[in-house]
Amino acid sequence: MNKLLLLCFRRLFLICFCLLAVLSISGLADPDKIAGNTPFAGFNKPAQGITLDWKIHDVGKIRQVVTNIGGINAYTGHYAPLFNYPYLFNSEYVPTGSTVKEEHIFESGLRIGALVGGDTLMSITNWNNQHQFYEFWPTAAEYDSIWEVLQGDTVDIPYWPGYVGISDQDFICRYSDYNLTNISLHTPLYVDVIQTSHAWANFPLDKVIVYQYYIVPTRFDLNQAYISYMLQGNVGDFQSGGFATDDDDVAGYIPAHNMGIIEDLPGGTDGTALSQIAMKVFPPDGYSGTLYWTFNWYDHHHNTPMRDQLAYDQQMVKHTIMQNQVVGGQSIFCISFGPFNLAVGDTLHFRVAEIIEEGIDEIMNAAETLDRLVAQGFKLPKAPPQPPLRAEIRSHEISLDWRPQPGANPEDYTDPNRSDGIEKPFEGYRVYKSTQGITGPWTLLAEYDLINDIGFNTGIPPDYHINDTGLLDYVDYFYSITAYSRADTVLPWPSLESSINNNAIQVTPGPDPRPKVGEVSVVPNPYRGDINYNAFDPSWEKNPPGRQWMEQDRRILFINLPEECEIKIYTLAGDLVDTIAHSNPVAGFEGWNLTSSIGQAVSSGIYLFTVKDHRNGEVQVGKFVILK
């Protein structure tokens, strides 16, 4: 009897667990609707609405997620249910010559502490274990999402009219610690934070992201204010080690650059990471007082002080530098600096640079380059604008065209930030191809440069055109065309190239649509579940970057379709499984992910299909087999 009760209890628990999982995946368990004794208690009745947003820096060699609640992580920890972030990595980097994607960040963000009246208060952008909540949020305004601005472009943001982009990819957002006022155990400082982040496509800044923070008190003067930047590392092969990638990390500090570093120790479940992550904190602009710096590290997040007074005393005002961490474990550091006395309306502006490199020497080189970058006010030579890329598909062939358009000619661009006096520094074009994804890895297909005293002197094709032949029909290929400049030998500064990823396109070769139905067929037929179609190169099935293959990534194709038609899929019993509308004047094929119209994965069996030609009403009937 007891065993029967135990079995029933286990089954009930499993049913409840699965129900919660389904609700979470479907979005029904939205965190702003959860109440009671949960990690998001208090979020169910916000004082105002909020506009949550995330974007990914991807123009350089780091894929870094940025959120508009102040964190640079959206997948791990407590952020995950907030953003429905679909990828695995927060801070992804692929070392030179490797295919392993290395993760670097579990959680990161700001902490602001100050004396207000007789109280010691603190507001933080990352998860607060004291009251299990976040403290900084955007407003409900549509413009409090994340803005994206390219270098040299001018955008009127409501809280920043006339903003001018300074990197190849700028993100701008705003958040405050008083937009939600019913957070238990939290007394706001009432500060606004405007955050900008900047990424570059080219060496020597392609492994760097710079964050700028503008902190403005809005209600109270802040006395003896300190700023902390916290990083909880997660360095290693996340796809192999999962969250255990943070179990053998160590933290260190380089005082000359106010820079904390986290690296992975050899071995462990995540292997041995080739890269390290560093956070370099720059002193505030225009500050003439004495700054005191504190560096603390912790080997587990439970050991970090969270109560305002305790965190202020232990993390901010100690003015000591801990010895580097030697024994691997979780690795969390805080770099703190201050004090400041900020009146209402004052702005405290400072920068934090994220560096991911392969070796301490390279990190130091990047830190010194960043010092020059800041000293020059970010006024550095810029890459040419993106060429206007167009593609035509044919059977077994892709035709690429990048003929300049009026107002979008990379060959005419000028760069006032150069030191060599060259009026038009354009040098050439590069054509790239990938069989794996929209972010590469890329293979150089062709390079064309001006006939002058540098480079290959191949000349620019008069028709700005290249054909890629011998391709497989019905599989995806990826192409990009970039423009690059001459090196500035006076500054000195290397040749700069427009972003490969920003100009990438996905194309699928295949025959033109048929004039009518009658030749429609299914490939592959049979579809076999024991074949890893994802491992093909180019792959037949693929998943989005940073996400593992899932059931909904399965793929069959209906080929030889007319331009306008409707496909219906049935079981042998005649039950309708799904309906697919096809309308494409250039591609005579359409995909299906083996999922029914209500989102259920179909089972093994024989299936029937009909294709109705909308132009003449003719119908073709066929069948295919699925073996899982």
C-alpha positions as CSV (number, residue, x, y, z in Angstrom):
1,M,0.0,0.0,0.0
2,N,2.8,2.4,0.9
3,K,4.6,1.6,-2.3
4,L,1.4,2.3,-4.2
5,L,1.0,5.7,-2.5
6,L,4.6,6.5,-3.2
7,L,4.1,5.6,-6.9
8,C,1.0,7.8,-7.2
9,F,2.8,10.7,-5.5
10,R,5.7,10.4,-7.9
11,R,3.4,10.3,-10.9
12,L,1.5,13.4,-9.6
13,F,4.8,15.2,-9.1
14,L,5.9,14.4,-12.6
15,I,2.6,15.6,-14.1
16,C,2.9,18.9,-12.2
17,F,6.5,19.3,-13.2
18,C,5.7,18.7,-16.9
19,L,2.7,21.1,-16.7
20,L,4.9,23.9,-15.3
21,A,7.5,23.2,-18.0
22,V,4.9,23.5,-20.7
23,L,3.5,26.7,-19.2
24,S,7.0,28.1,-19.0
25,I,7.9,27.2,-22.6
26,S,4.6,28.4,-24.0
27,G,5.0,31.8,-22.3
28,L,1.9,31.2,-20.1
29,A,4.0,31.2,-16.9
30,D,5.1,34.8,-17.6
31,P,7.1,36.1,-14.7
32,D,5.0,39.3,-14.4
33,K,2.1,37.1,-13.6
34,I,3.8,35.0,-10.9
35,A,2.9,35.8,-7.3
36,G,3.5,34.4,-3.9
37,N,6.6,32.9,-2.4
38,T,8.6,32.6,-5.6
39,P,11.9,34.2,-6.9
40,F,9.7,36.7,-8.7
41,A,7.4,37.6,-5.8
42,G,6.5,41.2,-6.1
43,F,6.7,41.2,-9.9
44,N,3.0,40.5,-10.3
45,K,1.9,44.1,-9.5
46,P,4.4,46.5,-10.9
47,A,4.0,50.2,-10.1
48,Q,4.5,50.8,-13.8
49,G,4.7,48.5,-16.8
50,I,8.1,47.7,-18.2
51,T,9.5,47.1,-21.7
52,L,12.0,44.3,-21.6
53,D,14.5,44.0,-24.5
54,W,17.8,42.3,-25.4
55,K,20.2,42.5,-28.3
56,I,23.4,40.7,-29.3
57,H,26.7,42.4,-30.2
58,D,27.9,40.3,-33.1
59,V,29.9,42.4,-35.4
60,G,33.3,41.3,-33.9
61,K,34.6,38.1,-32.5
62,I,32.5,38.2,-29.4
63,R,28.8,37.4,-29.4
64,Q,27.6,39.3,-26.3
65,V,24.0,39.7,-25.1
66,V,22.9,43.0,-23.6
67,T,19.7,43.6,-21.7
68,N,17.9,46.8,-20.8
69,I,17.9,46.0,-17.0
70,G,21.6,46.5,-16.8
71,G,22.9,42.9,-17.1
72,I,25.0,41.4,-19.9
73,N,23.5,38.0,-19.5
74,A,20.0,36.7,-20.5
75,Y,20.3,32.9,-20.6
76,T,21.7,31.8,-17.3
77,G,20.4,32.2,-13.8
78,H,17.3,34.2,-13.0
79,Y,17.3,36.2,-16.2
80,A,16.2,33.3,-18.3
81,P,12.4,33.4,-17.6
82,L,12.4,37.2,-18.1
83,F,13.7,37.5,-21.6
84,N,12.9,34.1,-23.3
85,Y,16.4,34.3,-24.7
86,P,16.6,31.5,-27.2
87,Y,20.4,31.0,-27.3
88,L,22.8,29.1,-24.9
89,F,25.5,31.7,-24.5
90,N,25.8,35.0,-22.8
91,S,29.3,35.8,-23.9
92,E,30.4,33.5,-26.7
93,Y,33.9,33.4,-28.3
94,V,35.5,30.9,-30.6
95,P,39.3,30.7,-30.1
96,T,41.6,30.9,-33.1
97,G,41.8,27.6,-35.0
98,S,39.1,26.0,-32.8
99,T,35.5,25.0,-33.4
100,V,34.7,25.0,-29.6
101,K,32.5,27.9,-28.6
102,E,33.6,29.1,-25.2
103,E,31.3,30.8,-22.7
104,H,32.6,33.5,-20.2
105,I,29.8,35.1,-18.2
106,F,27.2,33.7,-15.8
107,E,26.1,37.1,-14.5
108,S,27.4,40.7,-14.5
109,G,26.4,44.2,-13.7
110,L,26.6,47.4,-11.6
111,R,26.2,48.0,-7.9
112,I,25.7,51.6,-6.6
113,G,26.0,52.3,-2.9
114,A,25.6,55.7,-1.1
115,L,24.6,57.4,2.1
116,V,21.2,59.0,1.8
117,G,20.2,60.9,5.0
118,G,21.1,58.5,7.8
119,D,20.7,55.3,5.7
120,T,23.2,53.3,3.7
121,L,21.5,52.2,0.5
122,M,22.5,50.1,-2.5
123,S,20.9,49.3,-5.8
124,I,22.2,46.6,-8.1
125,T,21.5,45.5,-11.7
126,N,22.2,41.8,-11.1
127,W,20.2,39.3,-9.0
128,N,20.0,40.2,-5.3
129,N,19.9,37.1,-3.1
130,Q,18.8,39.2,-0.2
131,H,15.3,39.7,-1.6
132,Q,15.5,37.5,-4.7
133,F,14.8,40.2,-7.2
134,Y,16.3,42.7,-9.6
135,E,16.2,46.4,-8.8
136,F,16.8,48.2,-12.1
137,W,14.0,48.3,-14.8
138,P,13.1,50.3,-17.9
139,T,9.8,52.1,-18.1
140,A,6.9,51.0,-20.2
141,A,7.7,53.5,-22.9
142,E,8.3,51.9,-26.3
143,Y,11.6,53.9,-26.6
144,D,13.0,52.3,-23.4
145,S,13.9,49.2,-25.4
146,I,17.4,48.9,-26.8
147,W,18.4,51.3,-29.6
148,E,20.9,50.2,-32.2
149,V,23.0,52.9,-34.0
150,L,25.9,52.4,-36.4
151,Q,29.1,54.4,-36.5
152,G,28.5,58.0,-37.7
153,D,24.7,57.7,-37.8
154,T,22.7,60.3,-35.9
155,V,19.5,59.3,-34.1
156,D,17.1,61.3,-31.9
157,I,16.6,59.2,-28.8
158,P,14.0,60.8,-26.5
159,Y,16.4,61.0,-23.6
160,W,19.4,61.6,-25.9
161,P,18.6,63.8,-28.9
162,G,21.2,63.8,-31.6
163,Y,23.0,60.7,-30.5
164,V,25.9,59.9,-32.9
165,G,27.1,56.3,-33.2
166,I,30.8,55.8,-32.3
167,S,31.4,52.1,-33.1
168,D,30.3,49.6,-35.7
169,Q,27.5,48.6,-33.4
170,D,26.2,50.8,-30.6
171,F,23.4,49.8,-28.2
172,I,21.7,52.4,-26.1
173,C,19.2,51.8,-23.2
174,R,18.0,53.4,-20.0
175,Y,16.9,51.9,-16.7
176,S,16.2,53.1,-13.2
177,D,16.0,51.7,-9.7
178,Y,12.6,53.1,-8.9
179,N,10.4,52.0,-11.9
180,L,9.1,49.1,-9.8
181,T,8.4,50.2,-6.2
182,N,7.0,47.1,-4.6
183,I,10.3,45.2,-4.3
184,S,10.6,43.8,-0.8
185,L,13.7,44.9,1.3
186,H,14.7,47.5,-1.4
187,T,14.8,51.2,-0.8
188,P,15.7,53.0,-4.1
189,L,18.5,55.4,-4.5
190,Y,16.3,57.0,-7.2
191,V,18.9,57.0,-9.9
192,D,18.6,56.9,-13.7
193,V,21.2,55.0,-15.6
194,I,21.8,55.5,-19.3
195,Q,24.0,52.7,-20.7
196,T,25.7,52.5,-24.1
197,S,27.7,49.6,-25.4
198,H,30.1,49.6,-28.4
199,A,31.5,46.8,-30.5
200,W,33.9,46.9,-33.5
201,A,34.3,44.5,-36.4
202,N,38.0,44.8,-36.9
203,F,41.3,44.2,-35.2
204,P,42.5,45.5,-32.8
205,L,39.1,46.1,-31.3
206,D,37.2,43.0,-32.5
207,K,37.6,41.2,-29.1
208,V,36.5,44.2,-27.1
209,I,33.2,45.6,-26.0
210,V,33.1,49.0,-24.2
211,Y,30.2,49.9,-21.9
212,Q,29.6,53.5,-20.9
213,Y,27.4,54.4,-17.9
214,Y,25.8,57.7,-17.1
215,I,24.4,57.7,-13.5
216,V,22.0,60.5,-12.5
217,P,20.5,61.0,-9.1
218,T,16.9,62.2,-9.5
219,R,15.5,62.7,-6.0
220,F,18.2,62.5,-3.3
221,D,21.8,63.8,-3.1
222,L,24.1,60.8,-2.8
223,N,26.9,61.2,-0.3
224,Q,30.0,59.0,-0.1
225,A,28.8,57.1,-3.2
226,Y,30.7,54.1,-4.6
227,I,30.4,52.2,-7.8
228,S,31.1,48.4,-8.1
229,Y,31.3,46.4,-11.2
230,M,30.6,42.7,-10.5
231,L,31.4,39.7,-12.8
232,Q,30.5,36.1,-12.1
233,G,32.6,34.1,-14.6
234,N,31.6,31.0,-16.4
235,V,34.7,30.3,-18.6
236,G,34.8,27.1,-20.6
237,D,33.1,24.9,-23.2
238,F,29.6,25.4,-22.0
239,Q,28.1,22.9,-24.5
240,S,30.2,20.2,-22.8
241,G,30.4,21.4,-19.3
242,G,27.1,23.3,-18.9
243,F,26.9,25.4,-15.7
244,A,29.8,23.4,-14.3
245,T,32.1,25.6,-16.5
246,D,32.2,27.9,-13.4
247,D,33.5,25.2,-11.0
248,D,37.2,25.6,-11.8
249,D,37.7,29.3,-12.5
250,V,40.0,31.7,-10.8
251,A,40.0,35.5,-10.5
252,G,42.9,38.0,-10.5
253,Y,43.5,41.7,-10.6
254,I,45.9,44.0,-12.4
255,P,46.0,47.4,-10.5
256,A,47.7,49.3,-13.3
257,H,44.6,48.9,-15.4
258,N,41.9,48.6,-12.6
259,M,41.2,45.3,-14.4
260,G,39.8,42.0,-13.1
261,I,40.4,38.7,-15.0
262,I,38.7,35.4,-14.8
263,E,40.3,32.3,-16.4
264,D,39.6,28.6,-16.5
265,L,42.0,26.2,-14.8
266,P,43.1,23.2,-16.9
267,G,40.9,20.1,-17.1
268,G,37.5,19.7,-15.5
269,T,34.2,18.9,-17.1
270,D,34.6,21.9,-19.4
271,G,38.1,21.0,-20.6
272,T,40.7,23.7,-20.8
273,A,39.5,27.1,-22.1
274,L,41.9,28.9,-24.4
275,S,40.5,32.3,-23.7
276,Q,40.1,34.5,-20.6
277,I,37.7,37.4,-19.8
278,A,38.8,40.7,-18.3
279,M,36.8,43.7,-17.2
280,K,38.8,47.0,-17.2
281,V,37.2,49.9,-15.3
282,F,38.1,53.5,-16.3
283,P,38.0,56.3,-13.8
284,P,35.1,58.7,-14.3
285,D,35.5,61.6,-16.8
286,G,36.5,64.9,-15.3
287,Y,36.8,63.7,-11.7
288,S,39.6,65.6,-9.9
289,G,39.2,64.0,-6.4
290,T,41.1,61.1,-4.9
291,L,39.7,57.7,-5.9
292,Y,40.0,54.6,-3.7
293,W,39.8,51.2,-5.3
294,T,38.7,47.9,-3.8
295,F,39.0,44.4,-5.4
296,N,37.2,41.4,-3.8
297,W,36.6,37.9,-5.2
298,Y,34.3,35.1,-3.9
299,D,34.4,31.4,-4.6
300,H,30.7,31.0,-4.4
301,H,27.8,33.4,-5.0
302,H,26.4,32.5,-1.5
303,N,29.4,34.1,0.0
304,T,28.8,37.6,-1.6
305,P,27.3,40.1,0.9
306,M,23.9,41.3,-0.2
307,R,22.4,43.4,2.6
308,D,23.0,47.1,1.8
309,Q,25.1,48.0,4.8
310,L,27.2,44.8,4.7
311,A,27.9,45.0,0.9
312,Y,28.8,48.7,1.2
313,D,31.2,48.0,4.1
314,Q,32.8,44.9,2.6
315,Q,32.8,45.5,-1.1
316,M,33.1,49.2,-1.5
317,V,34.8,51.2,1.2
318,K,37.5,48.7,2.4
319,H,40.1,50.2,-0.1
320,T,42.0,46.9,-0.3
321,I,43.1,44.6,-3.1
322,M,42.7,40.9,-2.4
323,Q,45.4,38.5,-3.5
324,N,44.5,36.6,-6.6
325,Q,42.4,33.5,-6.4
326,V,44.5,30.3,-6.6
327,V,42.1,27.4,-5.9
328,G,39.5,26.9,-8.6
329,G,35.8,27.2,-7.9
330,Q,33.1,29.7,-8.7
331,S,34.8,32.9,-9.5
332,I,33.1,36.2,-8.8
333,F,34.8,39.6,-8.5
334,C,33.8,43.1,-7.6
335,I,35.9,46.2,-8.6
336,S,34.7,49.2,-6.6
337,F,35.8,52.8,-6.7
338,G,34.8,56.1,-5.0
339,P,33.8,58.1,-3.1
340,F,31.7,60.6,-4.9
341,N,29.2,63.2,-3.6
342,L,26.5,63.6,-6.3
343,A,23.8,66.2,-6.1
344,V,20.4,65.7,-7.8
345,G,20.9,66.2,-11.5
346,D,24.6,65.5,-11.5
347,T,26.0,62.9,-14.0
348,L,28.7,60.4,-13.1
349,H,30.1,59.1,-16.4
350,F,32.5,56.1,-16.5
351,R,33.4,53.2,-18.7
352,V,33.9,49.4,-18.4
353,A,35.7,47.5,-21.1
354,E,35.1,43.8,-21.7
355,I,38.1,42.0,-23.2
356,I,38.1,38.3,-24.3
357,E,41.6,37.2,-25.4
358,E,43.8,34.2,-25.6
359,G,46.6,35.0,-23.1
360,I,47.4,37.7,-20.5
361,D,49.8,39.4,-22.9
362,E,47.0,39.9,-25.5
363,I,44.7,41.2,-22.7
364,M,47.3,43.7,-21.7
365,N,47.8,44.8,-25.4
366,A,44.0,45.3,-25.7
367,A,43.9,47.3,-22.4
368,E,46.6,49.6,-23.7
369,T,44.8,50.0,-27.0
370,L,41.7,50.9,-25.1
371,D,43.6,53.6,-23.2
372,R,44.5,55.2,-26.5
373,L,40.9,54.8,-27.7
374,V,39.5,56.7,-24.7
375,A,42.2,59.4,-24.8
376,Q,41.3,60.1,-28.5
377,G,37.6,60.3,-27.6
378,F,36.8,57.2,-29.7
379,K,37.8,59.2,-32.8
380,L,39.4,56.5,-34.8
381,P,39.5,55.6,-38.5
382,K,36.4,53.9,-39.6
383,A,35.7,51.0,-42.0
384,P,34.0,51.7,-45.4
385,P,30.2,51.4,-45.4
386,Q,28.6,48.0,-46.3
387,P,28.4,47.2,-50.0
388,P,24.7,46.7,-51.2
389,L,24.6,42.9,-51.6
390,R,22.0,41.2,-53.8
391,A,21.6,37.5,-54.8
392,E,19.8,35.6,-57.6
393,I,19.1,31.9,-57.1
394,R,19.3,29.3,-59.8
395,S,19.6,25.5,-59.8
396,H,23.0,24.6,-58.4
397,E,24.1,28.3,-58.6
398,I,24.0,31.6,-56.8
399,S,24.7,34.9,-58.5
400,L,26.0,37.7,-56.3
401,D,25.9,41.4,-57.2
402,W,27.2,44.4,-55.2
403,R,27.0,47.2,-57.7
404,P,27.2,50.5,-55.8
405,Q,23.9,52.4,-55.5
406,P,23.5,56.2,-55.4
407,G,24.3,57.4,-51.9
408,A,25.7,53.9,-50.9
409,N,29.0,53.7,-52.6
410,P,31.9,52.4,-50.4
411,E,34.4,53.7,-52.9
412,D,33.4,57.3,-52.2
413,Y,33.5,57.2,-48.4
414,T,35.7,59.7,-46.6
415,D,37.2,59.5,-43.1
416,P,38.1,62.7,-41.2
417,N,39.7,60.7,-38.4
418,R,42.6,59.5,-40.4
419,S,46.1,60.9,-39.9
420,D,47.6,60.2,-43.3
421,G,45.5,62.8,-45.2
422,I,44.1,60.2,-47.7
423,E,40.8,61.7,-48.9
424,K,39.2,58.5,-50.1
425,P,40.8,55.5,-48.3
426,F,38.7,52.7,-49.9
427,E,40.9,49.8,-51.1
428,G,38.8,46.8,-52.1
429,Y,36.0,44.2,-51.7
430,R,36.1,40.7,-50.2
431,V,33.5,38.0,-50.9
432,Y,32.9,35.4,-48.2
433,K,30.9,32.1,-48.1
434,S,29.8,29.8,-45.3
435,T,28.0,26.5,-45.4
436,Q,27.2,26.5,-41.7
437,G,25.4,29.6,-40.6
438,I,24.7,33.3,-40.9
439,T,27.6,34.1,-38.5
440,G,30.1,31.8,-40.2
441,P,32.7,30.4,-40.0
442,W,33.5,32.2,-43.2
443,T,35.7,31.2,-46.2
444,L,37.2,33.9,-48.4
445,L,35.7,33.3,-51.9
446,A,37.3,36.2,-53.7
447,E,39.1,39.5,-53.2
448,Y,39.2,42.5,-55.5
449,D,41.2,45.6,-54.9
450,L,42.1,48.8,-56.7
451,I,45.0,49.0,-59.0
452,N,47.5,51.2,-57.1
453,D,50.7,50.8,-55.2
454,I,49.4,48.4,-52.5
455,G,47.5,45.2,-52.3
456,F,47.0,42.5,-55.0
457,N,46.0,45.0,-57.7
458,T,43.4,42.7,-59.1
459,G,41.1,45.6,-60.0
460,I,37.3,45.8,-59.4
461,P,35.1,43.8,-61.7
462,P,33.2,46.3,-63.9
463,D,29.9,44.5,-63.4
464,Y,30.4,43.9,-59.6
465,H,29.3,40.4,-60.1
466,I,30.4,36.8,-59.2
467,N,28.8,33.4,-59.7
468,D,29.2,30.5,-57.3
469,T,28.5,27.3,-59.1
470,G,28.4,23.6,-58.4
471,L,26.1,24.0,-55.4
472,L,23.6,21.5,-53.9
473,D,20.0,22.4,-54.5
474,Y,17.6,23.0,-51.6
475,V,20.3,23.5,-48.9
476,D,21.2,26.9,-47.4
477,Y,24.4,28.8,-48.2
478,F,25.5,32.0,-46.6
479,Y,27.3,34.9,-48.3
480,S,28.7,38.3,-47.4
481,I,30.6,41.0,-49.2
482,T,32.7,43.6,-47.3
483,A,34.6,46.7,-48.2
484,Y,38.0,47.4,-46.7
485,S,40.2,50.5,-46.4
486,R,43.9,51.2,-46.7
487,A,45.9,51.1,-43.5
488,D,46.7,54.4,-41.8
489,T,50.5,54.3,-41.6
490,V,50.8,57.6,-39.7
491,L,48.5,56.9,-36.8
492,P,49.3,53.9,-37.1
493,W,46.1,51.9,-37.6
494,P,45.4,48.7,-39.6
495,S,43.2,48.4,-42.7
496,L,39.6,48.3,-41.6
497,E,36.8,46.1,-43.1
498,S,33.1,46.5,-42.9
499,S,31.3,43.8,-40.8
500,I,31.0,40.4,-42.4
501,N,28.1,39.4,-40.2
502,N,26.1,42.6,-40.6
503,N,26.1,42.1,-44.4
504,A,25.4,38.4,-44.4
505,I,22.6,36.8,-46.4
506,Q,21.1,33.3,-46.6
507,V,20.3,31.9,-50.0
508,T,19.0,28.5,-51.1
509,P,19.7,27.4,-54.7
510,G,17.0,25.5,-56.5
511,P,15.1,25.4,-59.8
512,D,12.4,27.9,-60.8
513,P,8.8,27.2,-60.0
514,R,7.1,24.7,-62.3
515,P,4.3,26.1,-64.7
516,K,1.8,23.7,-63.1
517,V,1.4,20.8,-60.6
518,G,2.2,17.3,-61.6
519,E,5.9,16.9,-60.7
520,V,5.8,17.7,-57.0
521,S,7.8,15.3,-54.8
522,V,9.2,15.2,-51.3
523,V,12.8,15.0,-50.2
524,P,14.2,13.2,-48.4
525,N,11.7,10.3,-48.8
526,P,11.7,8.4,-46.6
527,Y,12.7,10.8,-43.9
528,R,14.9,8.8,-41.5
529,G,15.2,9.8,-37.8
530,D,18.4,7.7,-37.5
531,I,20.3,10.1,-39.8
532,N,21.9,13.2,-38.4
533,Y,20.9,15.6,-41.1
534,N,22.3,18.4,-38.9
535,A,25.8,17.1,-39.4
536,F,25.8,17.4,-43.2
537,D,28.0,20.1,-44.7
538,P,26.2,22.1,-45.9
539,S,23.6,20.9,-43.3
540,W,20.1,19.8,-44.4
541,E,18.7,20.7,-41.0
542,K,20.1,23.4,-38.8
543,N,19.3,25.2,-35.5
544,P,19.7,28.9,-34.8
545,P,23.2,30.1,-33.6
546,G,23.9,29.3,-30.0
547,R,21.0,26.8,-29.7
548,Q,21.2,23.0,-29.8
549,W,19.2,21.1,-32.4
550,M,15.6,20.5,-31.3
551,E,12.6,18.5,-32.6
552,Q,11.2,21.5,-34.4
553,D,14.3,21.8,-36.5
554,R,13.5,18.6,-38.6
555,R,13.0,19.3,-42.3
556,I,11.5,17.9,-45.4
557,L,10.9,19.8,-48.7
558,F,8.1,19.8,-51.2
559,I,9.9,20.4,-54.5
560,N,8.8,21.2,-58.1
561,L,6.0,23.5,-56.9
562,P,4.1,26.0,-59.0
563,E,4.4,29.6,-58.0
564,E,1.1,29.9,-56.1
565,C,-0.2,26.8,-54.4
566,E,-1.5,25.2,-51.2
567,I,0.0,22.0,-49.6
568,K,-2.1,19.9,-47.3
569,I,-0.6,16.9,-45.4
570,Y,-2.8,14.0,-44.1
571,T,-2.5,10.8,-42.2
572,L,-3.4,7.6,-44.0
573,A,-6.7,7.8,-42.0
574,G,-7.4,11.1,-43.8
575,D,-6.8,13.4,-40.8
576,L,-5.5,16.8,-41.7
577,V,-2.0,17.3,-40.1
578,D,-1.0,20.7,-41.5
579,T,-1.6,23.2,-44.3
580,I,1.2,25.2,-46.0
581,A,0.7,28.1,-48.2
582,H,3.3,28.6,-50.9
583,S,3.8,31.9,-52.8
584,N,7.2,32.4,-54.3
585,P,8.0,33.7,-57.8
586,V,11.6,32.4,-57.8
587,A,11.8,29.3,-55.6
588,G,9.8,26.2,-56.5
589,F,10.1,24.5,-53.1
590,E,8.7,24.8,-49.6
591,G,9.9,23.3,-46.2
592,W,8.0,21.5,-43.4
593,N,9.3,20.8,-39.9
594,L,7.4,17.6,-39.3
595,T,5.2,19.4,-36.8
596,S,1.4,19.5,-36.9
597,S,-0.7,22.7,-37.1
598,I,-1.1,22.5,-33.3
599,G,2.6,22.2,-32.6
600,Q,2.9,18.4,-32.1
601,A,5.8,16.4,-33.6
602,V,4.4,13.8,-36.0
603,S,5.1,10.1,-35.5
604,S,6.5,7.5,-37.9
605,G,4.2,6.5,-40.7
606,I,3.0,7.0,-44.2
607,Y,1.6,10.4,-45.0
608,L,-0.4,11.7,-47.9
609,F,-0.2,15.2,-49.4
610,T,-2.2,17.2,-51.9
611,V,-0.9,20.3,-53.8
612,K,-3.5,22.6,-55.3
613,D,-2.4,25.0,-58.0
614,H,-4.2,28.3,-57.3
615,R,-3.9,29.5,-60.9
616,N,-5.7,26.6,-62.6
617,G,-7.3,24.7,-59.7
618,E,-5.5,21.4,-60.5
619,V,-4.6,19.1,-57.7
620,Q,-1.7,16.6,-57.4
621,V,-1.8,13.8,-54.8
622,G,1.3,12.1,-53.4
623,K,2.7,10.3,-50.4
624,F,5.9,10.2,-48.3
625,V,7.3,8.1,-45.4
626,I,8.6,9.2,-42.0
627,L,10.8,6.8,-40.0
628,K,11.9,7.9,-36.5
